[in-house]
Amino acid sequence: MADLKYEITEHLGVLSENAKGWTKEVNRISWNDREPKYDIREWNPDHTRMGKGVTLTDEEVEMLKMILNGEAPEDDIDESAIL
């Protein structure tokens, strides 16, 4: 497996901490020298190990904010066709 290169370009905040000291954080991270994205995942105290997480583009974060605020625009997706 190829080495994964990452750089935390901006630390935005800690959501929680578990009993082992790992923190669930929101950061901006550049993965493999690409443009930074928003990232939510657990990190060990010195940020050398990480858990599984999710990365979001700027547009996805804006849509998430709208959804959480109950302001999401209607989409053209027929959800009944998906289910």
N, CA, C and O atoms as CSV, one atom per row, in Angstrom:
chain,resi,resn,atom,element,x,y,z
A,1,MET,N,N,0.839,-1.174,0.000
A,1,MET,CA,C,0.000,0.000,0.000
A,1,MET,C,C,0.887,1.241,0.000
A,1,MET,O,O,1.889,1.293,0.713
A,2,ALA,N,N,0.522,2.227,-0.790
A,2,ALA,CA,C,1.296,3.460,-0.873
A,2,ALA,C,C,1.163,4.268,0.410
A,2,ALA,O,O,0.152,4.197,1.109
A,3,ASP,N,N,2.205,5.034,0.703
A,3,ASP,CA,C,2.153,5.900,1.874
A,3,ASP,C,C,1.108,6.992,1.665
A,3,ASP,O,O,0.967,7.541,0.573
A,4,LEU,N,N,0.392,7.286,2.723
A,4,LEU,CA,C,-0.613,8.331,2.700
A,4,LEU,C,C,0.007,9.596,3.273
A,4,LEU,O,O,0.453,9.607,4.420
A,5,LYS,N,N,0.038,10.650,2.490
A,5,LYS,CA,C,0.610,11.906,2.945
A,5,LYS,C,C,-0.533,12.840,3.311
A,5,LYS,O,O,-1.491,12.998,2.554
A,6,TYR,N,N,-0.420,13.457,4.482
A,6,TYR,CA,C,-1.452,14.407,4.899
A,6,TYR,C,C,-0.826,15.537,5.693
A,6,TYR,O,O,0.219,15.385,6.326
A,7,GLU,N,N,-1.503,16.674,5.637
A,7,GLU,CA,C,-1.084,17.825,6.427
A,7,GLU,C,C,-2.342,18.512,6.951
A,7,GLU,O,O,-3.213,18.910,6.178
A,8,ILE,N,N,-2.424,18.643,8.266
A,8,ILE,CA,C,-3.526,19.392,8.854
A,8,ILE,C,C,-3.202,20.864,8.641
A,8,ILE,O,O,-2.290,21.403,9.269
A,9,THR,N,N,-3.948,21.512,7.755
A,9,THR,CA,C,-3.678,22.910,7.424
A,9,THR,C,C,-4.407,23.871,8.350
A,9,THR,O,O,-3.990,25.016,8.520
A,10,GLU,N,N,-5.508,23.398,8.955
A,10,GLU,CA,C,-6.263,24.246,9.881
A,10,GLU,C,C,-7.029,23.358,10.856
A,10,GLU,O,O,-7.798,22.489,10.445
A,11,HIS,N,N,-6.814,23.581,12.133
A,11,HIS,CA,C,-7.548,22.854,13.178
A,11,HIS,C,C,-8.769,23.704,13.533
A,11,HIS,O,O,-8.628,24.837,13.993
A,12,LEU,N,N,-9.971,23.151,13.318
A,12,LEU,CA,C,-11.196,23.910,13.541
A,12,LEU,C,C,-11.831,23.648,14.900
A,12,LEU,O,O,-12.479,24.533,15.458
A,13,GLY,N,N,-11.651,22.432,15.444
A,13,GLY,CA,C,-12.214,22.173,16.757
A,13,GLY,C,C,-12.268,20.700,17.104
A,13,GLY,O,O,-12.111,19.829,16.248
A,14,VAL,N,N,-12.497,20.441,18.396
A,14,VAL,CA,C,-12.630,19.084,18.931
A,14,VAL,C,C,-14.103,18.862,19.267
A,14,VAL,O,O,-14.717,19.668,19.965
A,15,LEU,N,N,-14.660,17.765,18.765
A,15,LEU,CA,C,-16.051,17.427,19.044
A,15,LEU,C,C,-16.194,16.623,20.330
A,15,LEU,O,O,-17.153,16.805,21.081
A,16,SER,N,N,-15.230,15.729,20.580
A,16,SER,CA,C,-15.289,14.896,21.780
A,16,SER,C,C,-13.935,14.242,22.007
A,16,SER,O,O,-13.052,14.282,21.149
A,17,GLU,N,N,-13.789,13.634,23.192
A,17,GLU,CA,C,-12.576,12.892,23.535
A,17,GLU,C,C,-12.989,11.604,24.211
A,17,GLU,O,O,-13.880,11.602,25.061
A,18,ASN,N,N,-12.336,10.487,23.832
A,18,ASN,CA,C,-12.678,9.209,24.455
A,18,ASN,C,C,-11.752,8.919,25.635
A,18,ASN,O,O,-10.838,9.693,25.920
A,19,ALA,N,N,-11.992,7.809,26.311
A,19,ALA,CA,C,-11.241,7.461,27.527
A,19,ALA,C,C,-9.757,7.227,27.257
A,19,ALA,O,O,-8.940,7.366,28.168
A,20,LYS,N,N,-9.393,6.875,26.024
A,20,LYS,CA,C,-7.990,6.634,25.689
A,20,LYS,C,C,-7.269,7.898,25.220
A,20,LYS,O,O,-6.098,7.842,24.843
A,21,GLY,N,N,-7.963,9.030,25.241
A,21,GLY,CA,C,-7.333,10.283,24.862
A,21,GLY,C,C,-7.445,10.645,23.395
A,21,GLY,O,O,-6.964,11.701,22.984
A,22,TRP,N,N,-8.077,9.783,22.589
A,22,TRP,CA,C,-8.280,10.109,21.186
A,22,TRP,C,C,-9.369,11.170,21.086
A,22,TRP,O,O,-10.351,11.133,21.826
A,23,THR,N,N,-9.190,12.114,20.168
A,23,THR,CA,C,-10.166,13.177,19.995
A,23,THR,C,C,-10.808,13.106,18.616
A,23,THR,O,O,-10.140,12.846,17.616
A,24,LYS,N,N,-12.113,13.342,18.583
A,24,LYS,CA,C,-12.824,13.462,17.317
A,24,LYS,C,C,-12.768,14.926,16.942
A,24,LYS,O,O,-13.279,15.780,17.668
A,25,GLU,N,N,-12.141,15.224,15.796
A,25,GLU,CA,C,-11.825,16.599,15.424
A,25,GLU,C,C,-12.400,16.975,14.068
A,25,GLU,O,O,-12.666,16.129,13.213
A,26,VAL,N,N,-12.578,18.274,13.910
A,26,VAL,CA,C,-12.910,18.861,12.610
A,26,VAL,C,C,-11.687,19.672,12.198
A,26,VAL,O,O,-11.270,20.594,12.899
A,27,ASN,N,N,-11.120,19.313,11.050
A,27,ASN,CA,C,-9.916,19.968,10.545
A,27,ASN,C,C,-10.048,20.220,9.051
A,27,ASN,O,O,-10.938,19.685,8.391
A,28,ARG,N,N,-9.148,21.041,8.534
A,28,ARG,CA,C,-8.938,21.140,7.090
A,28,ARG,C,C,-7.642,20.381,6.847
A,28,ARG,O,O,-6.612,20.676,7.454
A,29,ILE,N,N,-7.706,19.396,5.946
A,29,ILE,CA,C,-6.544,18.544,5.701
A,29,ILE,C,C,-6.254,18.471,4.208
A,29,ILE,O,O,-7.157,18.318,3.386
A,30,SER,N,N,-4.975,18.584,3.880
A,30,SER,CA,C,-4.510,18.364,2.519
A,30,SER,C,C,-4.041,16.915,2.436
A,30,SER,O,O,-3.087,16.522,3.106
A,31,TRP,N,N,-4.714,16.136,1.617
A,31,TRP,CA,C,-4.360,14.733,1.413
A,31,TRP,C,C,-3.523,14.614,0.151
A,31,TRP,O,O,-3.951,15.046,-0.919
A,32,ASN,N,N,-2.335,14.034,0.262
A,32,ASN,CA,C,-1.442,13.803,-0.880
A,32,ASN,C,C,-1.217,15.081,-1.692
A,32,ASN,O,O,-1.299,15.066,-2.920
A,33,ASP,N,N,-0.934,16.178,-0.999
A,33,ASP,CA,C,-0.613,17.473,-1.608
A,33,ASP,C,C,-1.749,18.073,-2.433
A,33,ASP,O,O,-1.513,18.926,-3.290
A,34,ARG,N,N,-2.969,17.635,-2.180
A,34,ARG,CA,C,-4.120,18.201,-2.885
A,34,ARG,C,C,-4.699,19.361,-2.086
A,34,ARG,O,O,-4.271,19.651,-0.969
A,35,GLU,N,N,-5.680,20.012,-2.688
A,35,GLU,CA,C,-6.365,21.125,-2.038
A,35,GLU,C,C,-6.994,20.639,-0.730
A,35,GLU,O,O,-7.597,19.566,-0.705
A,36,PRO,N,N,-6.865,21.403,0.352
A,36,PRO,CA,C,-7.430,20.963,1.636
A,36,PRO,C,C,-8.947,20.801,1.580
A,36,PRO,O,O,-9.648,21.547,0.896
A,37,LYS,N,N,-9.432,19.800,2.325
A,37,LYS,CA,C,-10.866,19.551,2.465
A,37,LYS,C,C,-11.197,19.522,3.951
A,37,LYS,O,O,-10.322,19.347,4.799
A,38,TYR,N,N,-12.474,19.697,4.241
A,38,TYR,CA,C,-12.923,19.538,5.618
A,38,TYR,C,C,-12.859,18.058,5.959
A,38,TYR,O,O,-13.120,17.205,5.110
A,39,ASP,N,N,-12.515,17.760,7.194
A,39,ASP,CA,C,-12.303,16.372,7.589
A,39,ASP,C,C,-12.783,16.184,9.027
A,39,ASP,O,O,-12.475,16.989,9.907
A,40,ILE,N,N,-13.543,15.110,9.253
A,40,ILE,CA,C,-14.000,14.748,10.603
A,40,ILE,C,C,-13.540,13.321,10.861
A,40,ILE,O,O,-13.920,12.400,10.137
A,41,ARG,N,N,-12.717,13.137,11.901
A,41,ARG,CA,C,-12.232,11.796,12.264
A,41,ARG,C,C,-11.584,11.837,13.640
A,41,ARG,O,O,-11.345,12.909,14.197
A,42,GLU,N,N,-11.302,10.650,14.183
A,42,GLU,CA,C,-10.613,10.544,15.469
A,42,GLU,C,C,-9.103,10.494,15.253
A,42,GLU,O,O,-8.607,9.895,14.299
A,43,TRP,N,N,-8.382,11.151,16.185
A,43,TRP,CA,C,-6.925,11.205,16.150
A,43,TRP,C,C,-6.367,10.816,17.506
A,43,TRP,O,O,-6.966,11.111,18.541
A,44,ASN,N,N,-5.201,10.144,17.498
A,44,ASN,CA,C,-4.524,9.910,18.767
A,44,ASN,C,C,-3.918,11.240,19.231
A,44,ASN,O,O,-3.879,12.197,18.457
A,45,PRO,N,N,-3.449,11.315,20.474
A,45,PRO,CA,C,-2.994,12.601,21.012
A,45,PRO,C,C,-1.913,13.324,20.203
A,45,PRO,O,O,-1.907,14.555,20.159
A,46,ASP,N,N,-0.996,12.586,19.562
A,46,ASP,CA,C,0.070,13.272,18.810
A,46,ASP,C,C,-0.180,13.301,17.296
A,46,ASP,O,O,0.716,13.642,16.524
A,47,HIS,N,N,-1.383,12.947,16.882
A,47,HIS,CA,C,-1.808,13.000,15.476
A,47,HIS,C,C,-0.958,12.133,14.541
A,47,HIS,O,O,-0.796,12.454,13.363
A,48,THR,N,N,-0.411,11.022,15.080
A,48,THR,CA,C,0.340,10.097,14.232
A,48,THR,C,C,-0.519,8.918,13.782
A,48,THR,O,O,-0.149,8.190,12.861
A,49,ARG,N,N,-1.668,8.734,14.435
A,49,ARG,CA,C,-2.607,7.666,14.059
A,49,ARG,C,C,-3.994,8.272,13.976
A,49,ARG,O,O,-4.331,9.210,14.699
A,50,MET,N,N,-4.796,7.708,13.069
A,50,MET,CA,C,-6.141,8.229,12.865
A,50,MET,C,C,-7.135,7.105,12.669
A,50,MET,O,O,-6.776,5.999,12.264
A,51,GLY,N,N,-8.381,7.402,12.960
A,51,GLY,CA,C,-9.458,6.473,12.698
A,51,GLY,C,C,-10.094,6.783,11.355
A,51,GLY,O,O,-9.690,7.718,10.664
A,52,LYS,N,N,-11.090,5.994,10.994
A,52,LYS,CA,C,-11.831,6.264,9.763
A,52,LYS,C,C,-12.593,7.564,9.928
A,52,LYS,O,O,-13.021,7.918,11.026
A,53,GLY,N,N,-12.752,8.258,8.836
A,53,GLY,CA,C,-13.442,9.529,8.903
A,53,GLY,C,C,-14.137,9.854,7.605
A,53,GLY,O,O,-14.296,9.006,6.726
A,54,VAL,N,N,-14.543,11.091,7.508
A,54,VAL,CA,C,-15.217,11.569,6.307
A,54,VAL,C,C,-14.583,12.898,5.903
A,54,VAL,O,O,-14.280,13.734,6.754
A,55,THR,N,N,-14.385,13.083,4.600
A,55,THR,CA,C,-13.887,14.353,4.085
A,55,THR,C,C,-14.987,14.982,3.245
A,55,THR,O,O,-15.744,14.293,2.561
A,56,LEU,N,N,-15.059,16.300,3.313
A,56,LEU,CA,C,-16.101,17.042,2.609
A,56,LEU,C,C,-15.492,18.229,1.869
A,56,LEU,O,O,-14.589,18.895,2.377
A,57,THR,N,N,-15.996,18.484,0.667
A,57,THR,CA,C,-15.591,19.676,-0.074
A,57,THR,C,C,-16.274,20.891,0.538
A,57,THR,O,O,-17.158,20.752,1.383
A,58,ASP,N,N,-15.867,22.068,0.116
A,58,ASP,CA,C,-16.505,23.297,0.585
A,58,ASP,C,C,-18.004,23.279,0.272
A,58,ASP,O,O,-18.824,23.672,1.102
A,59,GLU,N,N,-18.349,22.823,-0.922
A,59,GLU,CA,C,-19.755,22.770,-1.329
A,59,GLU,C,C,-20.549,21.791,-0.467
A,59,GLU,O,O,-21.691,22.067,-0.102
A,60,GLU,N,N,-19.945,20.648,-0.143
A,60,GLU,CA,C,-20.627,19.667,0.700
A,60,GLU,C,C,-20.846,20.197,2.114
A,60,GLU,O,O,-21.882,19.930,2.723
A,61,VAL,N,N,-19.877,20.948,2.640
A,61,VAL,CA,C,-20.034,21.538,3.971
A,61,VAL,C,C,-21.166,22.566,3.959
A,61,VAL,O,O,-21.959,22.621,4.898
A,62,GLU,N,N,-21.244,23.373,2.910
A,62,GLU,CA,C,-22.336,24.349,2.809
A,62,GLU,C,C,-23.689,23.646,2.760
A,62,GLU,O,O,-24.640,24.091,3.402
A,63,MET,N,N,-23.783,22.550,2.005
A,63,MET,CA,C,-25.033,21.791,1.922
A,63,MET,C,C,-25.354,21.156,3.271
A,63,MET,O,O,-26.516,21.145,3.679
A,64,LEU,N,N,-24.360,20.629,3.968
A,64,LEU,CA,C,-24.576,20.041,5.288
A,64,LEU,C,C,-25.105,21.088,6.258
A,64,LEU,O,O,-26.035,20.821,7.020
A,65,LYS,N,N,-24.515,22.276,6.232
A,65,LYS,CA,C,-24.995,23.356,7.102
A,65,LYS,C,C,-26.461,23.673,6.810
A,65,LYS,O,O,-27.255,23.866,7.731
A,66,MET,N,N,-26.812,23.725,5.538
A,66,MET,CA,C,-28.203,24.012,5.165
A,66,MET,C,C,-29.134,22.906,5.650
A,66,MET,O,O,-30.218,23.184,6.162
A,67,ILE,N,N,-28.718,21.667,5.493
A,67,ILE,CA,C,-29.540,20.533,5.930
A,67,ILE,C,C,-29.745,20.583,7.435
A,67,ILE,O,O,-30.867,20.414,7.911
A,68,LEU,N,N,-28.680,20.811,8.186
A,68,LEU,CA,C,-28.780,20.854,9.644
A,68,LEU,C,C,-29.622,22.031,10.132
A,68,LEU,O,O,-30.233,21.965,11.198
A,69,ASN,N,N,-29.651,23.100,9.352
A,69,ASN,CA,C,-30.467,24.260,9.701
A,69,ASN,C,C,-31.879,24.179,9.134
A,69,ASN,O,O,-32.663,25.116,9.283
A,70,GLY,N,N,-32.210,23.057,8.480
A,70,GLY,CA,C,-33.536,22.880,7.908
A,70,GLY,C,C,-33.787,23.763,6.702
A,70,GLY,O,O,-34.937,24.082,6.400
A,71,GLU,N,N,-32.738,24.162,6.010
A,71,GLU,CA,C,-32.853,25.089,4.892
A,71,GLU,C,C,-32.463,24.467,3.556
A,71,GLU,O,O,-32.289,25.192,2.576
A,72,ALA,N,N,-32.323,23.169,3.489
A,72,ALA,CA,C,-31.836,22.537,2.266
A,72,ALA,C,C,-32.818,22.767,1.125
A,72,ALA,O,O,-34.023,22.579,1.296
A,73,PRO,N,N,-32.318,23.168,-0.026
A,73,PRO,CA,C,-33.202,23.349,-1.187
A,73,PRO,C,C,-33.728,22.003,-1.661
A,73,PRO,O,O,-33.083,20.972,-1.474
A,74,GLU,N,N,-34.880,22.021,-2.262
A,74,GLU,CA,C,-35.440,20.794,-2.825
A,74,GLU,C,C,-34.552,20.332,-3.969
A,74,GLU,O,O,-34.044,21.145,-4.741
A,75,ASP,N,N,-34.371,19.036,-4.069
A,75,ASP,CA,C,-33.585,18.509,-5.179
A,75,ASP,C,C,-34.516,17.862,-6.200
A,75,ASP,O,O,-35.718,17.722,-5.972
A,76,ASP,N,N,-33.935,17.478,-7.316
A,76,ASP,CA,C,-34.708,16.864,-8.397
A,76,ASP,C,C,-34.629,15.352,-8.362
A,76,ASP,O,O,-34.981,14.700,-9.344
A,77,ILE,N,N,-34.174,14.774,-7.256
A,77,ILE,CA,C,-34.010,13.329,-7.149
A,77,ILE,C,C,-35.308,12.699,-6.680
A,77,ILE,O,O,-35.897,13.123,-5.685
A,78,ASP,N,N,-35.746,11.684,-7.407
A,78,ASP,CA,C,-36.933,10.937,-7.002
A,78,ASP,C,C,-36.491,9.849,-6.035
A,78,ASP,O,O,-36.031,8.787,-6.455
A,79,GLU,N,N,-36.632,10.116,-4.730
A,79,GLU,CA,C,-36.145,9.195,-3.713
A,79,GLU,C,C,-36.854,7.853,-3.741
A,79,GLU,O,O,-36.271,6.849,-3.332
A,80,SER,N,N,-38.089,7.802,-4.209
A,80,SER,CA,C,-38.806,6.531,-4.279
A,80,SER,C,C,-38.146,5.584,-5.290
A,80,SER,O,O,-38.234,4.365,-5.148
A,81,ALA,N,N,-37.491,6.143,-6.302
A,81,ALA,CA,C,-36.806,5.315,-7.285
A,81,ALA,C,C,-35.531,4.703,-6.695
A,81,ALA,O,O,-35.070,3.661,-7.160
A,82,ILE,N,N,-34.968,5.346,-5.683
A,82,ILE,CA,C,-33.749,4.845,-5.048
A,82,ILE,C,C,-34.066,3.704,-4.103
A,82,ILE,O,O,-33.349,2.705,-4.058
A,83,LEU,N,N,-35.131,3.854,-3.358
A,83,LEU,CA,C,-35.501,2.854,-2.362
A,83,LEU,C,C,-36.149,1.718,-3.030
A,83,LEU,O,O,-36.542,0.757,-2.369
